[in-house]
Amino acid sequence: MTEDHFEVSGVVGPIDIRVDKWGVPHITARNSHDVFFGQGFCAARSRMFQLDWWRRRGLGRISEVLGPSYVERDRAARLFLYRGDMRSEWLAYGNDTKDIVTAFTAGINSWIDQTRENPELLSPEFSLLGYEPDYWCESDVVRIRSHGLYANIEQEVARAITIRDFGTEVDDLRKKREPWQPVRIPDGLNLDLIHDGVLATYRLGMGPVTANASTTPPSPEGSNNWVISGERTETGRPILANDPHRAMTAPSLRYIVHLKCPEFDVIGAGEPALPGISIGHNGSVAFGLTIWNVDQEDLYVYELNPEDAQLYRYRDTWVRMERRTEKIGIAGGEGAEVELLFTKHGPVIHVDMYRCTAFGVRAAWLEPGMAPYLSSLGNLYSRDANDVRKVLNRWGAPGVNHVYADVDGSIGWSPRALVPIRPNWDGLLPVPGDGRYEWDGFQIASDLPQIVDPSKGWVASANQMNLPHKEDWDPVPVSYEWYAPYRMHRIDEVLSSNDAFTVEAAARLQNDYLSVPARTICRLLPDEPFASKEAEVGRELLRNWNHEVLADSSAALLFETWFRSELRDWLLEDAISGLVDPSKMAEALRAMKPKEHVIGDASTDMLLFDRLAGSRDRLDQVFEQTLGVAVARLRRCFGDDIGAWAWGRASSSRLDHMASGHFETAPSWATIGPRPKSGSSETVGLAAPSPVNGIEVTGASFRIVVDVGSWDNSLVINSPGQDGDPRSEHYSDLYEAWLSDQYFPLIYSSEAFARHVTRTISIRPSSSGSVARQRQGVR
């Protein structure tokens, strides 16, 4: 047993932290202030570099430590800070949120104090990059908004370019819209003004830390969750399961923690830079979330005054942009001044002086009370499902499918978001910023759909279009763009077929690798052999496959590569052959094909395949032609021994440290893996590999299954480990278990975790009475 003792200022009474053998801290205090102080202290102790990187990235302060190459990146980040009234901001979350965040950041600062006195406490990233962490201000937590999941503006620009270059019929095939909505080009919008480069600053400010604007969109990320009534479980107790799909890095995005004080007793995971938890339970009610693809962004196109580029036309007059000049510190330099421009709608992300045009963003997540996931604090105090529903009315960003279950057996689904009301357009394309297209407030939370205690005994979400039928709900225009439905189809299939579900069965479903598109397509392969030798090899391999995308499967390798290349190319080219000039066919296909590095969307492929399936002869011809080419290509890449083919040779897990690209010489711990990885973009056990190098870009590093009411039976995993310090035994100790689809118990009762404690940390009030230091963030 390892014991650590700290005397600190800023706490009222003792804080006891017991760390179990999986690295989960169980924090106990006599009041809520101290337990949040302890959470901040413990998060900083475990993840100090990750916290500091998050803060610098969000505030636009990377240049201070990495030098002048990052000035433009910092300028972009500062455009997307919350800059509104702070009183309105704090009140939007609830009466005690400011106190909670203040206590949490004081805990972080207290750990930084410890590292000032003993620099050896700092993880090695700081010495490798040559700087030390900075102190936090409570407003840092709420002003940073760039860690939310948003993607609508990317689609607006892609749609505008596709329609301009190839027409609306081609765009209809590029991205499926649900409910179906024909695209209407807003009056006054000149599509010729729009190009992919207008999003460079947006991507730079919202994406990972790079010195140059990326030409690729950020990876949208999703999740699965479901909650099952006790009527359909073996024990008669509800089961809640959640596995967020996020960028795969080291350390993990999630941090599991147990917070216990007289006011609440809650365990689960959140983002380490935020107080509280967003997925878990509090001994009375369990809760989880997935992304609900609400359209919370609009791109505005402004006409600029030819004589003064900071004047833009608005309602028949010229309005001056708000101009802010800020100083960016530069490591080893004197610093640089940057200019930030804002219109009535929000930050200006691109100015085209030649065409007298500017582009600005309006985002619901820049409104008061929209700091991503911070509204989860309300769940700490909920005592039943009804309390959860009330708390969720404050939720604003990002859009989220909330599921929950209480100890009395009630379950439910409440999707919540701050949804803009667009009275005269649909949000599918950019709009002129001249005042003709303005939001008319926001939808009332109670008008959004929800399900309480469904008769079928369960409810689930997997980022699919899940708006109720019109007869069940008065439709609110929320979005027309969703993820593909195939994960949800599989979840629906499994949950519907089991009346005695168990925690173990829920865990198996989270790691289910059956591909619904693969099953649909492979079942239509002909019984008769193909004349083509290579095509026949492929037919035999796929006909005898169980449609599970496993790392050791040769059939999975064939299907995934064939489906996303030869078969997809044929389907798309056939669909647009009469719509696009032959000389532009290759360019049109590039615009239409789903971006696999941002979770490939198979919806259009399957729509076109369904049309093709109506003609048996033509279907067989396409199968033989494309499958034969795919087999020949795989022989060239992986050899003639088909028995040695395996999906894991093209899809692997490799976790790169979040700052690995910035080390002059990367240490061995900066990379974990690579290891073969099961799953695809369409399986419940999601693994979305990059088409460039096959490394998993998005997946479920964190999974949880909660046995509601018998809490110690709950299961969890967090890869690669709980700690961010590479010297810690918990830095990557969970990676192998995660790769093997294993879990560890999420122990909750004092009796249970007392048997597994490996470290104790005691925090006591300092007798000196000194006050923990805090410094203001950038303004």
C-alpha positions in Angstrom: 0.0 0.0 0.0 1.4 3.4 -1.1 0.5 6.4 1.1 0.8 10.1 0.2 0.0 13.0 2.4 -0.4 16.7 1.4 -1.2 19.8 3.4 -2.8 22.4 1.2 -4.7 25.7 1.5 -8.2 26.2 0.2 -9.9 23.2 1.8 -12.3 23.2 4.8 -11.7 19.7 6.1 -9.9 16.4 5.3 -10.1 14.8 1.9 -9.4 11.1 1.6 -8.6 9.5 -1.8 -8.3 5.8 -2.2 -7.1 4.5 -5.6 -8.1 1.0 -6.5 -5.9 -1.4 -8.4 -7.4 -0.3 -11.8 -6.4 3.4 -11.1 -9.8 4.7 -10.2 -9.7 7.3 -7.4 -12.5 7.2 -4.8 -12.6 10.7 -3.2 -14.4 11.3 0.1 -14.9 14.7 1.7 -17.2 16.3 4.3 -18.7 18.8 1.9 -19.1 19.3 -1.8 -16.5 22.1 -2.1 -13.8 19.8 -0.8 -14.8 16.8 -2.9 -14.6 19.0 -6.1 -11.3 20.4 -4.9 -10.1 16.8 -4.5 -11.3 15.9 -8.0 -9.3 18.8 -9.4 -6.3 17.8 -7.4 -6.5 14.2 -8.3 -7.1 14.9 -12.0 -4.1 17.2 -12.1 -2.0 14.6 -10.3 -3.0 11.9 -12.9 -3.4 14.0 -16.0 -1.5 17.3 -15.6 -0.1 17.5 -19.1 -3.4 16.6 -20.6 -5.2 19.3 -18.6 -2.6 21.9 -19.4 -2.6 21.0 -23.1 -6.5 21.2 -23.1 -6.4 24.6 -21.5 -3.6 26.1 -23.8 -5.3 24.6 -26.9 -8.7 26.1 -26.0 -7.5 29.5 -24.8 -5.1 30.0 -27.7 -1.9 29.8 -25.7 0.2 27.2 -27.5 2.7 29.7 -28.9 3.8 30.5 -25.4 5.4 27.1 -25.1 5.9 25.9 -28.7 7.0 29.1 -30.4 5.9 31.3 -33.3 4.7 28.6 -35.7 1.6 28.3 -33.7 0.5 32.0 -33.6 -2.2 31.5 -36.3 -3.4 28.4 -34.5 -3.8 30.4 -31.3 -5.5 33.2 -33.1 -8.0 30.7 -34.6 -8.7 29.2 -31.1 -9.4 32.6 -29.6 -12.1 33.3 -32.2 -14.2 30.5 -30.7 -13.9 31.4 -27.0 -17.1 32.4 -25.2 -16.9 36.2 -24.9 -20.3 37.1 -23.5 -21.5 38.2 -20.1 -20.0 36.0 -17.4 -22.9 36.6 -15.0 -25.4 35.2 -17.6 -22.9 32.4 -18.3 -22.7 31.1 -14.7 -26.4 31.5 -14.0 -27.3 29.4 -17.1 -25.9 26.2 -15.5 -27.3 26.5 -12.0 -26.8 28.4 -8.8 -23.8 26.4 -7.6 -21.9 25.8 -10.8 -19.4 28.7 -10.3 -18.6 27.5 -6.8 -18.1 24.0 -8.1 -15.8 25.1 -10.9 -13.9 27.4 -8.6 -13.3 24.5 -6.1 -12.2 22.2 -9.0 -9.7 24.7 -10.5 -8.4 25.5 -7.0 -7.6 21.8 -6.7 -5.7 21.8 -10.0 -3.8 24.9 -8.9 -3.0 23.2 -5.6 -1.3 20.4 -7.4 0.6 22.9 -9.6 1.8 24.4 -6.3 3.1 21.0 -5.3 5.0 20.7 -8.6 6.6 24.1 -8.1 8.0 22.9 -4.9 8.9 19.5 -6.3 9.4 19.6 -10.1 9.9 15.8 -10.1 6.2 15.5 -9.7 5.6 16.7 -13.2 5.2 14.1 -15.9 8.1 14.0 -18.5 6.2 15.8 -21.3 6.9 19.1 -19.6 10.7 18.6 -19.5 10.7 17.3 -23.1 8.9 20.5 -24.3 10.7 22.8 -21.9 7.9 24.4 -19.9 5.8 24.0 -16.8 2.0 24.1 -16.3 0.2 27.4 -15.8 -2.4 28.2 -13.1 -6.1 28.0 -13.9 -8.9 30.5 -13.6 -12.4 29.2 -13.1 -13.6 31.1 -16.2 -11.2 29.0 -18.3 -13.5 26.0 -17.9 -16.5 27.7 -19.3 -15.0 30.0 -21.9 -13.4 27.1 -23.8 -16.0 25.6 -26.3 -13.8 23.9 -28.9 -13.9 20.4 -27.2 -17.6 19.9 -28.2 -18.7 17.8 -31.1 -20.1 19.9 -34.0 -20.0 19.3 -37.7 -22.7 21.1 -39.5 -20.7 23.9 -41.1 -18.5 21.3 -42.8 -21.6 19.9 -44.5 -22.9 23.3 -45.5 -19.6 24.0 -47.4 -19.4 20.5 -48.9 -23.0 20.7 -50.1 -22.5 24.2 -51.6 -19.5 23.1 -53.6 -21.1 19.8 -54.8 -24.3 21.5 -55.9 -22.3 24.3 -57.7 -20.0 21.9 -59.5 -22.3 18.9 -60.1 -25.9 19.7 -59.3 -28.4 18.9 -56.6 -29.0 15.3 -57.8 -25.4 14.4 -57.2 -25.4 16.1 -53.8 -28.5 14.0 -52.9 -26.3 10.9 -53.2 -23.4 12.5 -51.4 -25.1 12.7 -48.1 -28.5 11.3 -47.2 -31.0 13.7 -45.6 -33.5 12.5 -43.0 -36.3 13.5 -42.9 -36.1 14.1 -46.6 -35.8 17.7 -47.4 -35.1 19.1 -50.9 -32.2 21.5 -51.0 -33.2 25.1 -51.7 -30.5 27.6 -52.5 -31.2 30.7 -50.3 -32.0 33.9 -52.1 -28.9 36.0 -52.5 -26.3 33.2 -52.0 -23.6 33.1 -54.6 -22.2 29.6 -54.6 -19.2 30.7 -56.6 -17.9 32.5 -53.6 -17.6 29.3 -51.5 -14.6 27.0 -51.5 -13.1 24.5 -49.1 -10.5 27.1 -47.9 -13.1 29.2 -46.1 -13.0 26.6 -43.3 -9.2 26.6 -42.8 -9.4 28.9 -39.7 -12.4 27.0 -38.3 -10.6 23.7 -38.6 -7.4 25.1 -37.2 -9.2 26.5 -34.1 -11.4 23.5 -33.5 -9.0 20.7 -34.3 -5.9 19.2 -32.7 -2.8 21.3 -32.1 -1.0 21.8 -35.5 1.2 24.6 -36.8 -0.7 24.7 -40.1 -4.4 24.6 -41.1 -5.4 21.1 -41.9 -7.1 20.5 -45.3 -9.2 17.7 -43.8 -12.3 18.1 -41.7 -12.2 17.1 -38.0 -13.4 13.7 -37.2 -17.0 13.7 -36.1 -17.5 11.3 -33.3 -20.5 9.4 -32.0 -21.5 6.7 -29.5 -23.9 3.9 -28.7 -26.1 3.8 -25.6 -29.1 1.9 -24.5 -31.2 1.3 -21.3 -33.2 -1.8 -20.7 -36.2 -2.1 -18.4 -36.1 -4.7 -15.6 -39.0 -6.4 -17.4 -36.4 -7.6 -20.0 -33.5 -8.4 -17.8 -32.6 -11.6 -15.9 -32.5 -9.8 -12.5 -35.5 -7.6 -12.9 -33.2 -4.5 -12.6 -32.6 -2.0 -15.4 -29.3 -2.1 -17.2 -27.7 1.0 -18.8 -24.8 0.7 -21.3 -22.8 3.5 -23.0 -19.7 3.5 -25.1 -18.7 6.9 -26.5 -16.8 6.9 -29.8 -14.1 9.5 -29.7 -10.6 10.1 -31.1 -8.2 7.4 -30.0 -5.2 8.9 -28.3 -3.1 8.5 -25.2 -4.1 9.4 -22.5 -7.8 8.5 -22.8 -10.3 11.3 -23.2 -12.3 9.9 -20.3 -11.3 9.8 -16.6 -13.2 7.6 -14.2 -13.7 9.0 -10.7 -15.8 8.4 -7.6 -17.0 11.5 -5.7 -18.5 11.0 -2.2 -19.8 13.7 0.2 -23.0 14.3 2.2 -24.6 15.9 -0.8 -24.0 13.0 -3.3 -22.2 9.8 -4.0 -21.5 9.5 -7.7 -19.2 7.4 -9.8 -18.4 7.3 -13.6 -16.5 9.1 -16.2 -16.2 12.6 -17.6 -13.6 14.6 -19.3 -10.7 15.2 -16.9 -10.7 19.0 -17.4 -14.3 19.3 -16.1 -15.8 18.8 -12.6 -18.4 16.0 -12.0 -19.1 13.2 -14.4 -21.3 12.8 -17.5 -21.7 9.0 -17.7 -22.3 6.8 -14.6 -24.6 6.7 -11.6 -25.2 8.3 -8.2 -26.6 5.4 -6.3 -30.2 6.3 -7.3 -30.1 6.9 -11.0 -27.8 5.9 -13.9 -27.2 8.1 -16.9 -25.4 8.0 -20.3 -25.2 10.0 -23.5 -24.5 9.9 -27.2 -24.3 12.6 -29.8 -27.7 13.8 -31.2 -26.9 15.5 -34.5 -28.6 18.8 -34.0 -27.8 21.6 -36.5 -26.3 24.2 -34.1 -24.2 26.2 -36.6 -24.6 28.4 -39.6 -22.1 29.9 -42.0 -22.8 33.5 -43.0 -21.5 35.1 -46.2 -21.0 38.9 -46.1 -20.6 41.5 -48.8 -17.7 43.8 -47.8 -17.4 47.5 -48.6 -14.8 47.9 -51.4 -13.4 51.0 -49.6 -13.2 49.5 -46.1 -13.0 45.7 -45.7 -14.2 45.9 -42.1 -17.6 47.2 -43.1 -20.2 44.5 -44.1 -23.6 45.0 -45.6 -26.5 44.4 -43.2 -30.1 45.5 -43.8 -29.2 48.1 -46.5 -26.5 49.8 -44.5 -22.8 49.2 -43.7 -22.0 47.9 -40.3 -18.5 47.8 -38.9 -17.1 44.6 -37.6 -16.0 44.4 -34.0 -12.2 44.4 -34.0 -10.2 43.0 -31.1 -6.4 43.1 -30.9 -4.8 40.6 -28.6 -1.3 39.8 -27.6 -0.1 36.3 -28.1 3.0 35.3 -26.1 5.7 33.4 -27.9 8.3 31.2 -26.4 11.7 32.8 -26.8 10.2 35.9 -28.4 8.5 39.2 -27.7 5.1 38.1 -28.6 2.8 39.0 -31.5 -0.4 41.0 -31.9 -3.3 39.4 -33.7 -6.6 40.8 -35.0 -9.9 39.1 -34.3 -13.0 40.2 -36.2 -16.6 39.6 -35.2 -19.9 40.4 -36.9 -23.4 40.4 -35.3 -23.4 36.7 -35.8 -20.1 35.7 -34.4 -16.4 35.2 -35.4 -15.1 35.9 -38.9 -13.2 32.9 -40.2 -12.2 34.0 -43.7 -11.9 37.2 -45.6 -11.6 37.3 -49.4 -10.3 40.8 -50.2 -10.3 40.1 -54.0 -14.0 39.3 -54.0 -15.0 41.7 -51.2 -16.4 38.8 -49.2 -16.1 37.5 -45.6 -17.4 34.4 -43.9 -18.6 34.3 -40.3 -20.0 31.6 -37.9 -23.0 31.7 -35.8 -23.1 28.8 -33.3 -25.5 28.0 -30.6 -22.6 26.6 -28.5 -21.3 30.2 -28.2 -24.4 31.2 -26.3 -24.4 31.5 -22.4 -24.4 28.2 -20.6 -23.1 26.1 -23.5 -19.8 24.9 -22.2 -19.8 21.3 -23.5 -20.9 18.7 -21.0 -20.8 21.0 -17.9 -24.5 20.7 -17.5 -23.9 17.1 -16.5 -23.3 18.5 -13.0 -27.1 18.5 -12.4 -27.2 14.7 -12.5 -25.1 14.5 -9.4 -28.2 15.4 -7.3 -30.9 13.6 -9.2 -32.8 11.1 -7.2 -35.0 9.5 -9.9 -35.8 9.6 -13.6 -38.1 12.6 -13.2 -35.3 14.6 -11.6 -33.0 13.8 -14.6 -35.6 15.0 -17.0 -35.9 18.3 -15.2 -32.1 18.7 -15.1 -31.8 18.0 -18.8 -33.9 21.1 -19.7 -30.8 23.1 -19.1 -28.7 21.1 -21.5 -27.5 23.0 -24.5 -24.4 21.8 -26.2 -23.5 19.6 -27.8 -26.7 17.9 -28.9 -27.0 14.7 -26.9 -29.2 11.6 -26.6 -29.6 11.2 -22.8 -30.7 7.8 -21.5 -31.3 7.1 -17.8 -32.7 4.5 -15.4 -33.5 4.7 -11.7 -33.7 2.2 -8.8 -37.5 2.2 -9.0 -37.3 0.7 -12.5 -38.1 3.8 -14.6 -36.2 4.2 -17.8 -36.1 6.9 -20.5 -34.6 8.8 -23.4 -34.5 12.6 -23.5 -32.5 14.2 -26.4 -31.6 17.7 -25.6 -29.8 20.6 -27.3 -30.1 24.4 -27.8 -31.9 24.2 -31.2 -32.0 27.4 -33.3 -35.3 28.4 -34.9 -34.7 29.3 -38.5 -37.9 30.8 -39.7 -37.1 31.1 -43.4 -34.4 28.5 -44.2 -33.3 25.0 -43.4 -29.7 25.3 -42.5 -28.5 23.0 -45.2 -26.4 25.7 -47.0 -24.6 28.9 -46.1 -26.7 32.1 -46.1 -26.1 35.7 -46.8 -25.2 37.7 -43.7 -27.2 40.8 -44.7 -30.0 40.3 -42.2 -32.4 38.2 -44.3 -31.6 35.0 -42.4 -31.7 35.4 -38.7 -32.5 33.0 -35.9 -35.8 33.6 -34.1 -34.7 32.3 -30.7 -34.4 28.7 -29.7 -36.7 25.7 -29.3 -38.2 25.1 -25.9 -36.7 22.0 -24.3 -40.2 20.6 -23.5 -41.1 20.7 -27.2 -38.3 18.2 -28.0 -39.1 14.5 -28.1 -38.6 12.1 -25.3 -39.6 8.5 -24.3 -40.5 7.4 -20.8 -40.9 3.8 -19.9 -41.5 2.4 -23.4 -43.8 -0.5 -23.8 -41.1 -2.5 -25.6 -38.9 -2.3 -22.5 -35.9 -0.6 -23.9 -34.6 2.5 -25.7 -31.3 3.0 -27.6 -29.4 5.4 -29.7 -26.4 5.2 -32.0 -26.4 8.7 -33.6 -29.0 7.6 -36.1 -32.0 9.6 -37.2 -34.3 8.9 -34.3 -37.0 11.6 -34.5 -40.4 10.1 -33.7 -43.1 9.7 -36.4 -45.2 12.7 -37.0 -48.3 11.1 -35.4 -46.3 10.7 -32.1 -44.7 14.1 -32.0 -45.2 17.6 -33.4 -42.0 17.8 -35.5 -39.4 20.4 -34.7 -36.8 21.0 -37.4 -33.8 19.8 -35.5 -31.5 18.4 -38.3 -31.5 16.6 -41.6 -28.1 15.0 -41.3 -27.4 11.9 -39.2 -25.1 9.0 -38.9 -25.7 5.8 -40.8 -28.3 3.5 -39.1 -26.5 0.2 -39.2 -25.1 0.1 -35.6 -28.6 0.9 -34.5 -30.1 -1.9 -36.7 -27.8 -4.4 -34.9 -28.6 -3.1 -31.5 -32.3 -3.2 -32.2 -31.9 -6.8 -33.5 -30.1 -8.0 -30.4 -32.1 -6.2 -27.8 -35.4 -7.3 -29.4 -34.4 -11.0 -29.3 -33.5 -11.2 -25.6 -36.0 -11.1 -22.7 -33.5 -12.0 -20.0 -30.7 -9.5 -20.7 -27.6 -9.5 -18.4 -24.7 -7.1 -17.7 -22.5 -9.6 -19.5 -24.8 -9.7 -22.5 -24.7 -5.9 -22.7 -20.9 -6.0 -22.6 -20.9 -8.5 -25.5 -23.2 -6.2 -27.5 -20.8 -3.3 -27.0 -18.2 -5.5 -28.6 -20.4 -6.9 -31.3 -18.6 -6.9 -34.7 -21.3 -8.1 -37.0 -21.6 -5.8 -40.0 -25.2 -5.4 -41.2 -24.2 -4.1 -44.6 -21.8 -7.1 -45.0 -24.6 -9.5 -44.1 -27.1 -7.8 -46.5 -24.6 -7.9 -49.4 -23.0 -11.2 -48.9 -26.4 -13.0 -48.6 -27.1 -12.0 -52.2 -24.0 -13.5 -53.6 -25.0 -16.2 -56.2 -25.1 -19.9 -55.5 -23.5 -20.7 -58.8 -19.7 -20.2 -59.2 -18.3 -17.3 -61.2 -16.4 -17.9 -64.4 -13.7 -15.5 -63.2 -11.1 -17.3 -61.1 -10.4 -14.3 -58.8 -14.1 -13.5 -58.4 -14.8 -17.1 -57.5 -12.2 -17.0 -54.8 -13.9 -14.0 -53.4 -17.4 -15.5 -53.6 -16.3 -18.7 -51.8 -14.6 -16.7 -49.1 -17.6 -14.4 -48.5 -20.2 -17.1 -48.8 -18.7 -19.0 -45.9 -18.2 -15.9 -43.7 -20.3 -15.1 -40.6 -20.1 -11.4 -41.4 -18.2 -10.5 -38.2 -15.4 -8.0 -38.9 -12.7 -9.7 -36.7 -9.1 -8.8 -36.7 -8.1 -12.4 -37.8 -10.7 -12.7 -40.5 -9.6 -13.0 -44.2 -13.2 -12.6 -45.3 -13.5 -9.4 -43.3 -10.4 -8.0 -45.0 -11.8 -8.8 -48.4 -15.3 -7.4 -47.7 -14.2 -4.2 -46.1 -11.7 -3.3 -48.9 -14.0 -4.4 -51.7 -17.1 -2.6 -50.2 -15.3 0.7 -49.7 -13.4 0.7 -53.0 -14.4 -1.4 -56.1 -18.1 -1.9 -55.2 -18.6 1.6 -53.9 -16.9 3.1 -57.0 -19.1 1.1 -59.3 -22.3 2.0 -57.5 -21.5 5.7 -57.4 -20.3 6.0 -61.0 -23.3 4.1 -62.2 -25.6 6.4 -60.3 -24.2 9.6 -61.6 -23.2 8.5 -65.1 -26.0 10.5 -66.7 -25.7 13.5 -64.3 -22.0 14.4 -64.7 -19.9 15.2 -67.7 -17.6 12.2 -68.3 -14.5 14.5 -68.0 -15.6 15.4 -64.5 -16.4 11.9 -63.3 -13.3 11.4 -61.2 -13.7 14.8 -59.5 -17.4 14.1 -58.8 -16.6 10.7 -57.3 -14.0 12.3 -55.0 -16.7 14.8 -53.8 -19.3 12.1 -53.2 -17.3 9.3 -51.6 -17.6 9.2 -47.8 -14.5 10.2 -45.9 -13.5 7.0 -44.2 -11.2 8.9 -41.8 -14.3 10.6 -40.4 -16.4 7.5 -40.0 -17.5 6.3 -43.5 -21.2 6.6 -44.1 -22.5 3.6 -46.0 -26.1 4.9 -46.4 -25.8 5.9 -50.0 -23.9 2.7 -50.9 -26.7 0.6 -49.4 -29.4 2.7 -51.0 -27.8 2.2 -54.5 -27.1 -1.5 -53.7 -30.8 -2.0 -52.9 -31.7 -0.6 -56.3 -29.2 -2.8 -58.0 -30.5 -5.9 -56.1 -33.7 -5.8 -58.0 -32.0 -7.1 -61.1 -30.4 -10.6 -60.5 -28.4 -10.7 -63.7 -27.0 -7.3 -63.4 -26.2 -7.8 -59.8 -24.2 -11.0 -60.6 -22.3 -9.1 -63.3 -21.4 -6.3 -60.9 -20.4 -8.9 -58.2 -18.1 -10.8 -60.6 -16.5 -7.7 -62.1 -15.8 -5.8 -58.9 -15.0 -8.7 -56.6 -12.5 -10.1 -59.0 -10.6 -6.8 -59.1 -10.7 -6.6 -55.3 -9.2 -10.1 -54.9 -6.4 -9.3 -57.4 -5.6 -6.1 -55.5 -5.4 -7.9 -52.2 -3.1 -10.5 -53.6 -0.7 -7.7 -54.6 -0.9 -6.1 -51.2 -1.0 -9.1 -48.9 0.2 -12.1 -50.9 -1.3 -15.1 -52.6 -1.8 -17.0 -49.4 -5.4 -16.1 -48.7 -5.2 -18.0 -45.4 -2.8 -15.3 -44.2 -5.1 -12.5 -45.1 -6.5 -10.8 -42.0 -8.5 -7.6 -41.4 -6.1 -6.8 -38.6 -3.3 -6.3 -41.2 -5.3 -3.4 -42.6 -6.9 -2.1 -39.4 -4.9 -1.7 -36.2 -5.0 0.2 -32.9 -2.2 2.5 -32.3 -2.5 5.2 -29.6 -0.2 8.1 -30.1 0.4 10.5 -27.3 -1.5 13.8 -27.8 1.7 15.7 -28.1 3.8 13.1 -29.9 4.1 15.1 -33.0 5.8 18.0 -31.0 8.6 16.0 -29.4 12.0 16.4 -31.0 12.6 12.8 -30.4 9.6 10.8 -29.4 10.1 8.5 -26.4 8.9 4.9 -26.5 5.9 5.7 -24.3 4.6 8.2 -26.9 3.2 5.2 -28.9 1.1 2.3 -27.6 0.7 -0.4 -30.1 0.1 -1.0 -33.0 -2.1 -4.1 -32.5 -4.6 -5.7 -34.9 -8.1 -4.3 -34.2 -11.6 -5.8 -34.9 -14.5 -3.8 -36.0 -15.5 -1.3 -38.7 -17.4 1.9 -39.1 -20.7 -0.1 -39.3 -20.3 -2.4 -36.3 -21.6 -1.8 -32.8 -18.0 -2.4 -31.6 -16.9 0.5 -33.8 -13.4 0.9 -35.1 -12.9 3.5 -37.8 -9.5 3.0 -39.4 -7.8 5.7 -41.5 -7.7 4.7 -45.2 -4.1 6.1 -45.3 -2.4 3.9 -42.8 -5.1 1.7 -41.3 -4.7 3.1 -37.8 -8.0 3.4 -35.9 -9.0 7.0 -35.8 -12.2 6.7 -33.8 -13.4 4.1 -31.4 -14.7 3.4 -27.9 -11.8 3.8 -25.5 -14.3 4.0 -22.6 -17.2 1.6 -22.1 -19.6 1.2 -19.2 -22.4 -1.2 -18.3 -24.4 -0.3 -15.2 -26.4 -2.8 -13.1 -29.0 -0.3 -11.7 -29.5 -1.0 -8.0 -26.8 -3.6 -7.7 -24.1 -1.1 -8.4 -21.0 -3.3 -7.6 -22.0 -5.6 -10.5 -21.4 -2.8 -13.0 -18.5 -3.1 -15.5 -16.2 -0.5 -17.1 -13.0 -0.2 -19.2 -10.9 2.9 -20.0 -8.0 2.5 -22.5 -5.1 2.7 -22.3 -5.3 3.5 -18.6 -6.4 5.9 -16.0 -3.3 8.0 -15.7 -1.6 10.3 -18.2 1.9 10.2 -16.6 3.9 7.6 -18.6 5.8 6.7 -15.4 2.6 5.5 -13.7 1.6 1.9 -13.5 -1.8 3.0 -14.7 -0.6 4.7 -17.9 -1.3 1.7 -20.2 -2.3 -1.1 -17.9 -5.8 -1.4 -19.3 -4.8 -1.5 -23.0 -4.5 -5.3 -23.4 -7.8 -5.8 -21.6 -9.5 -3.3 -23.8 -8.1 -5.0 -26.9 -9.5 -8.3 -25.7 -13.0 -6.7 -25.1 -12.6 -7.2 -21.3 -13.8 -5.0 -18.4 -13.1 -4.5 -14.8 -15.7 -4.0 -12.0 -16.9 -0.4 -11.3 -16.9 -0.9 -7.6 -19.0 1.5 -5.6 -19.7 0.3 -2.1 -17.1 1.1 0.6 -16.9 -2.6 1.4 -16.1 -3.5 -2.2 -13.4 -1.0 -3.0 -11.8 -1.3 0.4 -10.6 -4.8 -0.8 -8.9 -3.4 -3.9 -7.2 -0.2 -2.6 -3.5 0.1 -3.6 -2.8 3.7 -2.8 -4.2 6.3 -0.3 -3.8 10.0 -0.7 -4.7 12.3 2.3 -5.3 16.0 1.8 -5.4 18.1 4.9 -5.9 21.9 5.5 -2.6 23.7 5.7 -1.8 25.3 9.1 -0.1 28.2 7.3 -3.4 29.7 6.0 -1.9 30.7 2.7 -4.3 31.0 -0.2 -4.0 28.8 -3.4 -2.8 30.9 -6.2 -4.9 31.5 -9.3 -4.1 33.5 -12.4 -6.5 35.0 -14.9 -6.6 33.4 -18.3 -6.3 35.3 -21.6 -9.0 37.8 -22.1 
